[in-house]
Amino acid sequence: MAEERMEISTCDDIRQVSADTWDALLTPEDTPFVRHAWLRSLEEAGCIRPEVGWRPCHLLVKRAGRLVAAAPAYLKGNMEGEFVFDHRWAQAAPRFGVRYYPKLIVAVPFTPATGRRLLSRDDPLRSLLAQAIRTVCDRLGLSGAHVLFPNDSDRITLEEAGFALRRGVQFHWINRGYASYDDFLTTFHSKRRHQLRRERREVESSGVVTTTYRGEEITDEVLEAMFRFYCKGVEAHFPWSRQYLNWRFFELVRERMAEHLEIVLARDGGRPIAGCFNVAGGGRLYGRYWGCEEYRPFLHFHVCYYHSIEQCILRRMTAFEPGAGGEHKIPRGFEPTLTSSTHHLRDARFNAAIRDDLARERAAIEEELGCSESSPRGSP
């Protein structure tokens, strides 16, 4: 019997693939961010469109007309919303005669959360998909292809396909089987433990009540408050931050996947004064957005970290990823964690220069992370 032929193609609108067909490629451990509903909501709300530097170019692999592998992919006209910063690469590219943009990225827009990017339940097909990313990049004459925040399994597959490895660092909370929040606090030095209790107590004693809303509990009032805080959070960090999401996206994800959403609101006298937008799936919690209407000491730490860590313990979640950056998270219980991205640059000289740069960068990061890992919990 002749081997069935694989068809590799791209699509510029995820609605060209049905939700059931796309989601059939996923596993229960996958992040909610690669679900059809999340990606479709970004596109339908207009958060993803060529005018803002994002043109969908999803990779599809079909066998006998049936989708057997896929990857969320985009043609990028800038570096905004990627969280793997390649400013120096873009600046260096003209010296090698390379036009850096557009480039191909395989990623979840605006989301620095590690997870699968090569979506298939068949390992050989994942290897085929890794090669297909390079093929599409070459076919379109792009400067390169970049796979952002793949999990370890995908990272290995991509490296075997010739992609260069880049390392980054985030700070994740890991559930070590804690029976309670107080049990978690016993892992700290005495001085740090008392400091964390004091920070949380100061917020709660001021009359602030913090609540997590899930599923049907996310009413219009809750969602509107969270969107308002999201916008305020963006404003507070301008010009380094951008408002990538709009109200329509918030509406769509609540409509399509409310079971994965966790909105934390802090209220004073019933009035929402701060909130954070979290996403849950695969036994992990992902912190995405935060904002507040007025400053209160330790309010950010309480709403974004302490409250959600306690919720993770109560719900027996394995980990909490609060997003990119922030060494201030270490003394609050988050651990340095290596992240990955993989890169294919078409131009041979440019590729060699980037690989040399990455080797030095990896060595520095791994040395620094080793030092952090050997430090006692709660030390400066």
MARTOR-232927 format. One record per residue (C-alpha): residue number from 1; residue in three letters; chain; x, y, z. Coordinates in nm, 3 decimals. Example, Ala and Ser with C-alpha at 12.3 -4.5 7.8 and 13.67 -1.06 7.14 Angstrom:
MARTOR-232927
SITE  tornu  kolpa  sero     east    north       up
SITE      1    Ala     A    1.230   -0.450    0.780
SITE      2    Ser     A    1.367   -0.106    0.714
end
This chain:
MARTOR-232927
SITE  tornu  kolpa  sero     east    north       up
SITE      1    Met     A    0.000    0.000    0.000
SITE      2    Ala     A    0.144    0.338   -0.102
SITE      3    Glu     A    0.231    0.578    0.177
SITE      4    Glu     A   -0.030    0.849    0.220
SITE      5    Arg     A    0.088    1.188    0.097
SITE      6    Met     A    0.123    1.476    0.343
SITE      7    Glu     A   -0.004    1.817    0.236
SITE      8    Ile     A    0.159    2.121    0.401
SITE      9    Ser     A   -0.020    2.454    0.371
SITE     10    Thr     A   -0.089    2.780    0.555
SITE     11    Cys     A   -0.407    2.972    0.631
SITE     12    Asp     A   -0.456    3.340    0.709
SITE     13    Asp     A   -0.770    3.296    0.919
SITE     14    Ile     A   -0.803    3.030    1.187
SITE     15    Arg     A   -1.175    3.010    1.111
SITE     16    Gln     A   -1.076    2.815    0.800
SITE     17    Val     A   -1.019    2.528    1.046
SITE     18    Ser     A   -1.309    2.417    1.266
SITE     19    Ala     A   -1.266    2.436    1.642
SITE     20    Asp     A   -1.323    2.062    1.682
SITE     21    Thr     A   -1.061    1.981    1.419
SITE     22    Trp     A   -0.797    2.212    1.570
SITE     23    Asp     A   -0.864    2.116    1.932
SITE     24    Ala     A   -0.848    1.745    1.847
SITE     25    Leu     A   -0.470    1.798    1.814
SITE     26    Leu     A   -0.443    1.911    2.177
SITE     27    Thr     A   -0.392    1.718    2.500
SITE     28    Pro     A   -0.537    1.788    2.847
SITE     29    Glu     A   -0.195    1.924    2.951
SITE     30    Asp     A   -0.188    2.193    2.681
SITE     31    Thr     A   -0.225    2.556    2.779
SITE     32    Pro     A   -0.560    2.721    2.706
SITE     33    Phe     A   -0.373    2.971    2.489
SITE     34    Val     A   -0.339    2.728    2.197
SITE     35    Arg     A   -0.708    2.644    2.196
SITE     36    His     A   -0.899    2.745    1.885
SITE     37    Ala     A   -1.128    2.970    2.092
SITE     38    Trp     A   -0.841    3.181    2.227
SITE     39    Leu     A   -0.667    3.226    1.892
SITE     40    Arg     A   -0.994    3.285    1.709
SITE     41    Ser     A   -1.100    3.549    1.963
SITE     42    Leu     A   -0.776    3.740    1.908
SITE     43    Glu     A   -0.838    3.746    1.534
SITE     44    Glu     A   -1.211    3.824    1.544
SITE     45    Ala     A   -1.163    4.105    1.796
SITE     46    Gly     A   -0.907    4.269    1.564
SITE     47    Cys     A   -0.620    4.236    1.813
SITE     48    Ile     A   -0.441    4.035    1.544
SITE     49    Arg     A   -0.429    4.199    1.203
SITE     50    Pro     A   -0.165    4.312    0.952
SITE     51    Glu     A   -0.208    4.679    1.045
SITE     52    Val     A   -0.058    4.613    1.389
SITE     53    Gly     A    0.216    4.383    1.261
SITE     54    Trp     A    0.040    4.045    1.296
SITE     55    Arg     A   -0.074    3.855    0.985
SITE     56    Pro     A   -0.200    3.501    1.058
SITE     57    Cys     A   -0.006    3.234    0.871
SITE     58    His     A   -0.104    2.916    1.056
SITE     59    Leu     A    0.079    2.602    0.946
SITE     60    Leu     A   -0.136    2.300    0.862
SITE     61    Val     A   -0.039    1.942    0.784
SITE     62    Lys     A   -0.306    1.721    0.631
SITE     63    Arg     A   -0.306    1.350    0.553
SITE     64    Ala     A   -0.572    1.228    0.312
SITE     65    Gly     A   -0.749    1.561    0.360
SITE     66    Arg     A   -0.757    1.532    0.741
SITE     67    Leu     A   -0.570    1.777    0.966
SITE     68    Val     A   -0.306    1.583    1.162
SITE     69    Ala     A   -0.073    1.863    1.277
SITE     70    Ala     A   -0.077    2.242    1.306
SITE     71    Ala     A    0.111    2.537    1.453
SITE     72    Pro     A   -0.017    2.886    1.540
SITE     73    Ala     A    0.199    3.109    1.323
SITE     74    Tyr     A    0.214    3.471    1.210
SITE     75    Leu     A    0.401    3.696    0.971
SITE     76    Lys     A    0.539    3.974    1.187
SITE     77    Gly     A    0.614    4.326    1.072
SITE     78    Asn     A    0.756    4.433    1.410
SITE     79    Met     A    0.870    4.280    1.739
SITE     80    Glu     A    0.583    4.399    1.960
SITE     81    Gly     A    0.395    4.151    2.174
SITE     82    Glu     A    0.647    3.867    2.146
SITE     83    Phe     A    0.832    3.886    2.481
SITE     84    Val     A    1.147    3.745    2.319
SITE     85    Phe     A    1.331    4.061    2.231
SITE     86    Asp     A    1.536    4.065    1.913
SITE     87    His     A    1.602    4.438    1.876
SITE     88    Arg     A    1.976    4.379    1.831
SITE     89    Trp     A    1.915    4.119    1.561
SITE     90    Ala     A    1.691    4.356    1.365
SITE     91    Gln     A    1.950    4.633    1.395
SITE     92    Ala     A    2.234    4.402    1.286
SITE     93    Ala     A    2.050    4.244    0.991
SITE     94    Pro     A    2.123    4.523    0.735
SITE     95    Arg     A    2.498    4.473    0.790
SITE     96    Phe     A    2.453    4.125    0.645
SITE     97    Gly     A    2.231    4.247    0.363
SITE     98    Val     A    1.926    4.095    0.532
SITE     99    Arg     A    1.581    4.253    0.536
SITE    100    Tyr     A    1.464    4.144    0.880
SITE    101    Tyr     A    1.089    4.204    0.844
SITE    102    Pro     A    0.861    4.033    0.779
SITE    103    Lys     A    0.962    3.728    0.980
SITE    104    Leu     A    0.768    3.414    1.070
SITE    105    Ile     A    0.692    3.343    1.433
SITE    106    Val     A    0.525    3.038    1.583
SITE    107    Ala     A    0.378    3.158    1.909
SITE    108    Val     A    0.073    3.268    2.103
SITE    109    Pro     A    0.043    3.645    2.057
SITE    110    Phe     A    0.109    3.862    2.362
SITE    111    Thr     A    0.156    3.553    2.581
SITE    112    Pro     A    0.496    3.454    2.727
SITE    113    Ala     A    0.369    3.117    2.854
SITE    114    Thr     A    0.561    2.797    2.780
SITE    115    Gly     A    0.367    2.522    2.604
SITE    116    Arg     A    0.341    2.308    2.295
SITE    117    Arg     A    0.377    2.483    1.961
SITE    118    Leu     A    0.396    2.175    1.737
SITE    119    Leu     A    0.038    2.058    1.773
SITE    120    Ser     A    0.005    1.689    1.696
SITE    121    Arg     A   -0.039    1.368    1.891
SITE    122    Asp     A    0.211    1.191    1.663
SITE    123    Asp     A    0.585    1.245    1.725
SITE    124    Pro     A    0.693    1.189    1.361
SITE    125    Leu     A    0.437    1.448    1.252
SITE    126    Arg     A    0.578    1.697    1.504
SITE    127    Ser     A    0.920    1.647    1.344
SITE    128    Leu     A    0.763    1.700    1.003
SITE    129    Leu     A    0.599    2.019    1.128
SITE    130    Ala     A    0.934    2.149    1.257
SITE    131    Gln     A    1.082    2.100    0.911
SITE    132    Ala     A    0.770    2.257    0.755
SITE    133    Ile     A    0.830    2.578    0.951
SITE    134    Arg     A    1.170    2.611    0.785
SITE    135    Thr     A    1.025    2.517    0.445
SITE    136    Val     A    0.752    2.782    0.464
SITE    137    Cys     A    1.003    3.042    0.578
SITE    138    Asp     A    1.230    2.962    0.282
SITE    139    Arg     A    0.940    2.943    0.037
SITE    140    Leu     A    0.817    3.291    0.136
SITE    141    Gly     A    1.168    3.436    0.129
SITE    142    Leu     A    1.156    3.551    0.491
SITE    143    Ser     A    1.459    3.639    0.701
SITE    144    Gly     A    1.384    3.369    0.952
SITE    145    Ala     A    1.142    3.167    1.161
SITE    146    His     A    1.118    3.193    1.539
SITE    147    Val     A    0.935    2.954    1.772
SITE    148    Leu     A    0.864    3.127    2.102
SITE    149    Phe     A    0.824    2.956    2.441
SITE    150    Pro     A    0.806    2.593    2.323
SITE    151    Asn     A    0.798    2.326    2.592
SITE    152    Asp     A    1.098    2.095    2.635
SITE    153    Ser     A    0.963    1.828    2.402
SITE    154    Asp     A    0.908    2.074    2.118
SITE    155    Arg     A    1.241    2.245    2.190
SITE    156    Ile     A    1.427    1.918    2.141
SITE    157    Thr     A    1.237    1.844    1.820
SITE    158    Leu     A    1.313    2.191    1.685
SITE    159    Glu     A    1.682    2.170    1.774
SITE    160    Glu     A    1.699    1.836    1.595
SITE    161    Ala     A    1.548    2.013    1.292
SITE    162    Gly     A    1.837    2.263    1.295
SITE    163    Phe     A    1.690    2.551    1.495
SITE    164    Ala     A    1.923    2.750    1.722
SITE    165    Leu     A    1.835    2.759    2.093
SITE    166    Arg     A    1.788    3.075    2.290
SITE    167    Arg     A    1.736    3.080    2.666
SITE    168    Gly     A    1.545    3.319    2.888
SITE    169    Val     A    1.441    3.328    3.253
SITE    170    Gln     A    1.103    3.361    3.418
SITE    171    Phe     A    0.997    3.316    3.779
SITE    172    His     A    0.742    3.042    3.849
SITE    173    Trp     A    0.578    2.922    4.168
SITE    174    Ile     A    0.595    2.543    4.202
SITE    175    Asn     A    0.357    2.350    4.423
SITE    176    Arg     A    0.574    2.122    4.640
SITE    177    Gly     A    0.271    1.944    4.782
SITE    178    Tyr     A    0.178    2.219    5.029
SITE    179    Ala     A   -0.116    2.145    5.256
SITE    180    Ser     A   -0.197    2.514    5.307
SITE    181    Tyr     A   -0.065    2.865    5.251
SITE    182    Asp     A    0.088    2.858    5.599
SITE    183    Asp     A    0.261    2.532    5.507
SITE    184    Phe     A    0.410    2.711    5.205
SITE    185    Leu     A    0.532    2.994    5.429
SITE    186    Thr     A    0.728    2.751    5.647
SITE    187    Thr     A    0.975    2.708    5.359
SITE    188    Phe     A    1.100    3.066    5.409
SITE    189    His     A    1.354    3.202    5.654
SITE    190    Ser     A    1.184    3.342    5.964
SITE    191    Lys     A    1.240    3.709    5.875
SITE    192    Arg     A    1.101    3.667    5.523
SITE    193    Arg     A    0.807    3.460    5.647
SITE    194    His     A    0.704    3.736    5.889
SITE    195    Gln     A    0.744    3.997    5.614
SITE    196    Leu     A    0.508    3.810    5.378
SITE    197    Arg     A    0.249    3.767    5.652
SITE    198    Arg     A    0.276    4.137    5.739
SITE    199    Glu     A    0.230    4.247    5.375
SITE    200    Arg     A   -0.083    4.037    5.336
SITE    201    Arg     A   -0.223    4.134    5.676
SITE    202    Glu     A   -0.178    4.505    5.602
SITE    203    Val     A   -0.395    4.477    5.291
SITE    204    Glu     A   -0.664    4.267    5.457
SITE    205    Ser     A   -0.679    4.479    5.774
SITE    206    Ser     A   -0.748    4.789    5.562
SITE    207    Gly     A   -1.087    4.640    5.473
SITE    208    Val     A   -0.993    4.509    5.129
SITE    209    Val     A   -1.171    4.185    5.035
SITE    210    Thr     A   -1.017    3.978    4.755
SITE    211    Thr     A   -1.224    3.729    4.555
SITE    212    Thr     A   -1.159    3.500    4.255
SITE    213    Tyr     A   -1.440    3.477    4.001
SITE    214    Arg     A   -1.463    3.179    3.765
SITE    215    Gly     A   -1.700    3.061    3.492
SITE    216    Glu     A   -2.053    3.194    3.537
SITE    217    Glu     A   -1.934    3.407    3.830
SITE    218    Ile     A   -1.769    3.638    3.574
SITE    219    Thr     A   -2.060    3.879    3.536
SITE    220    Asp     A   -2.064    4.191    3.322
SITE    221    Glu     A   -1.970    4.395    3.631
SITE    222    Val     A   -1.668    4.173    3.701
SITE    223    Leu     A   -1.552    4.170    3.339
SITE    224    Glu     A   -1.595    4.546    3.295
SITE    225    Ala     A   -1.395    4.613    3.611
SITE    226    Met     A   -1.116    4.384    3.495
SITE    227    Phe     A   -1.098    4.545    3.151
SITE    228    Arg     A   -1.079    4.886    3.318
SITE    229    Phe     A   -0.790    4.767    3.536
SITE    230    Tyr     A   -0.616    4.613    3.235
SITE    231    Cys     A   -0.626    4.949    3.056
SITE    232    Lys     A   -0.499    5.129    3.366
SITE    233    Gly     A   -0.215    4.879    3.397
SITE    234    Val     A   -0.112    4.954    3.040
SITE    235    Glu     A   -0.128    5.328    3.103
SITE    236    Ala     A    0.085    5.294    3.416
SITE    237    His     A    0.367    5.127    3.224
SITE    238    Phe     A    0.355    5.331    2.903
SITE    239    Pro     A    0.564    5.357    2.683
SITE    240    Trp     A    0.704    5.010    2.760
SITE    241    Ser     A    0.359    4.855    2.762
SITE    242    Arg     A    0.096    4.845    2.487
SITE    243    Gln     A   -0.278    4.786    2.490
SITE    244    Tyr     A   -0.281    4.476    2.274
SITE    245    Leu     A   -0.630    4.361    2.377
SITE    246    Asn     A   -0.968    4.532    2.343
SITE    247    Trp     A   -1.307    4.499    2.507
SITE    248    Arg     A   -1.436    4.273    2.231
SITE    249    Phe     A   -1.164    4.017    2.305
SITE    250    Phe     A   -1.260    4.010    2.674
SITE    251    Glu     A   -1.622    3.949    2.574
SITE    252    Leu     A   -1.533    3.671    2.331
SITE    253    Val     A   -1.309    3.472    2.562
SITE    254    Arg     A   -1.568    3.489    2.840
SITE    255    Glu     A   -1.831    3.364    2.596
SITE    256    Arg     A   -1.614    3.082    2.458
SITE    257    Met     A   -1.389    2.965    2.741
SITE    258    Ala     A   -1.503    3.111    3.072
SITE    259    Glu     A   -1.417    2.782    3.241
SITE    260    His     A   -1.049    2.871    3.193
SITE    261    Leu     A   -1.070    3.229    3.318
SITE    262    Glu     A   -0.999    3.345    3.675
SITE    263    Ile     A   -1.054    3.711    3.749
SITE    264    Val     A   -0.931    3.832    4.088
SITE    265    Leu     A   -1.088    4.153    4.218
SITE    266    Ala     A   -0.997    4.345    4.530
SITE    267    Arg     A   -1.288    4.543    4.671
SITE    268    Asp     A   -1.302    4.814    4.934
SITE    269    Gly     A   -1.654    4.859    5.067
SITE    270    Gly     A   -1.782    4.661    4.770
SITE    271    Arg     A   -1.608    4.890    4.519
SITE    272    Pro     A   -1.349    4.721    4.292
SITE    273    Ile     A   -1.014    4.896    4.332
SITE    274    Ala     A   -0.777    4.645    4.169
SITE    275    Gly     A   -0.779    4.322    3.973
SITE    276    Cys     A   -0.581    4.066    3.783
SITE    277    Phe     A   -0.672    3.847    3.487
SITE    278    Asn     A   -0.555    3.486    3.517
SITE    279    Val     A   -0.601    3.184    3.292
SITE    280    Ala     A   -0.608    2.824    3.419
SITE    281    Gly     A   -0.551    2.497    3.236
SITE    282    Gly     A   -0.349    2.178    3.239
SITE    283    Gly     A   -0.315    2.202    3.617
SITE    284    Arg     A   -0.136    2.539    3.597
SITE    285    Leu     A   -0.235    2.899    3.658
SITE    286    Tyr     A   -0.111    3.177    3.431
SITE    287    Gly     A   -0.109    3.538    3.547
SITE    288    Arg     A   -0.158    3.776    3.258
SITE    289    Tyr     A   -0.279    4.130    3.341
SITE    290    Trp     A   -0.303    4.356    3.645
SITE    291    Gly     A   -0.421    4.706    3.719
SITE    292    Cys     A   -0.557    4.925    3.997
SITE    293    Glu     A   -0.742    5.253    4.046
SITE    294    Glu     A   -0.550    5.367    4.350
SITE    295    Tyr     A   -0.220    5.282    4.516
SITE    296    Arg     A   -0.224    5.077    4.835
SITE    297    Pro     A    0.091    4.933    4.998
SITE    298    Phe     A    0.143    4.568    4.901
SITE    299    Leu     A   -0.188    4.553    4.709
SITE    300    His     A   -0.017    4.430    4.393
SITE    301    Phe     A    0.165    4.151    4.575
SITE    302    His     A   -0.151    4.045    4.757
SITE    303    Val     A   -0.381    4.039    4.454
SITE    304    Cys     A   -0.138    3.903    4.196
SITE    305    Tyr     A    0.074    3.666    4.406
SITE    306    Tyr     A   -0.034    3.574    4.758
SITE    307    His     A   -0.406    3.529    4.692
SITE    308    Ser     A   -0.349    3.325    4.376
SITE    309    Ile     A   -0.079    3.108    4.537
SITE    310    Glu     A   -0.325    3.020    4.811
SITE    311    Gln     A   -0.588    2.940    4.548
SITE    312    Cys     A   -0.340    2.713    4.368
SITE    313    Ile     A   -0.273    2.525    4.690
SITE    314    Leu     A   -0.644    2.486    4.767
SITE    315    Arg     A   -0.713    2.359    4.414
SITE    316    Arg     A   -0.399    2.140    4.402
SITE    317    Met     A   -0.260    2.314    4.094
SITE    318    Thr     A    0.097    2.220    4.007
SITE    319    Ala     A    0.238    2.562    3.919
SITE    320    Phe     A    0.168    2.933    3.883
SITE    321    Glu     A    0.334    3.131    3.605
SITE    322    Pro     A    0.282    3.504    3.671
SITE    323    Gly     A    0.427    3.627    3.341
SITE    324    Ala     A    0.753    3.771    3.220
SITE    325    Gly     A    1.025    3.943    3.421
SITE    326    Gly     A    1.050    4.047    3.781
SITE    327    Glu     A    1.328    3.934    4.014
SITE    328    His     A    1.116    4.083    4.295
SITE    329    Lys     A    0.915    3.760    4.267
SITE    330    Ile     A    1.199    3.549    4.409
SITE    331    Pro     A    1.163    3.658    4.774
SITE    332    Arg     A    0.788    3.597    4.740
SITE    333    Gly     A    0.821    3.230    4.658
SITE    334    Phe     A    0.880    3.220    4.284
SITE    335    Glu     A    1.172    3.020    4.147
SITE    336    Pro     A    1.401    3.107    3.852
SITE    337    Thr     A    1.299    2.890    3.558
SITE    338    Leu     A    1.463    2.857    3.217
SITE    339    Thr     A    1.248    2.935    2.915
SITE    340    Ser     A    1.329    2.867    2.551
SITE    341    Ser     A    1.287    2.997    2.201
SITE    342    Thr     A    1.429    2.846    1.882
SITE    343    His     A    1.540    3.027    1.569
SITE    344    His     A    1.607    2.958    1.201
SITE    345    Leu     A    1.786    3.236    1.009
SITE    346    Arg     A    1.806    3.183    0.633
SITE    347    Asp     A    2.119    3.384    0.561
SITE    348    Ala     A    2.426    3.170    0.644
SITE    349    Arg     A    2.651    3.453    0.768
SITE    350    Phe     A    2.372    3.614    0.971
SITE    351    Asn     A    2.281    3.274    1.114
SITE    352    Ala     A    2.641    3.208    1.221
SITE    353    Ala     A    2.666    3.545    1.394
SITE    354    Ile     A    2.337    3.493    1.578
SITE    355    Arg     A    2.443    3.144    1.692
SITE    356    Asp     A    2.768    3.283    1.833
SITE    357    Asp     A    2.573    3.551    2.018
SITE    358    Leu     A    2.326    3.294    2.153
SITE    359    Ala     A    2.604    3.069    2.282
SITE    360    Arg     A    2.745    3.354    2.492
SITE    361    Glu     A    2.399    3.458    2.608
SITE    362    Arg     A    2.308    3.102    2.712
SITE    363    Ala     A    2.629    3.059    2.909
SITE    364    Ala     A    2.567    3.382    3.101
SITE    365    Ile     A    2.204    3.296    3.175
SITE    366    Glu     A    2.277    2.941    3.286
SITE    367    Glu     A    2.560    3.060    3.511
SITE    368    Glu     A    2.335    3.323    3.667
SITE    369    Leu     A    2.048    3.080    3.709
SITE    370    Gly     A    2.279    2.831    3.876
SITE    371    Cys     A    2.379    3.093    4.130
SITE    372    Ser     A    2.014    3.182    4.193
SITE    373    Glu     A    1.919    2.818    4.238
SITE    374    Ser     A    2.189    2.766    4.500
SITE    375    Ser     A    2.078    3.065    4.709
SITE    376    Pro     A    1.857    2.998    5.015
SITE    377    Arg     A    1.488    3.081    4.978
SITE    378    Gly     A    1.415    3.437    5.075
SITE    379    Ser     A    1.770    3.567    5.051
SITE    380    Pro     A    1.822    3.902    4.876
end
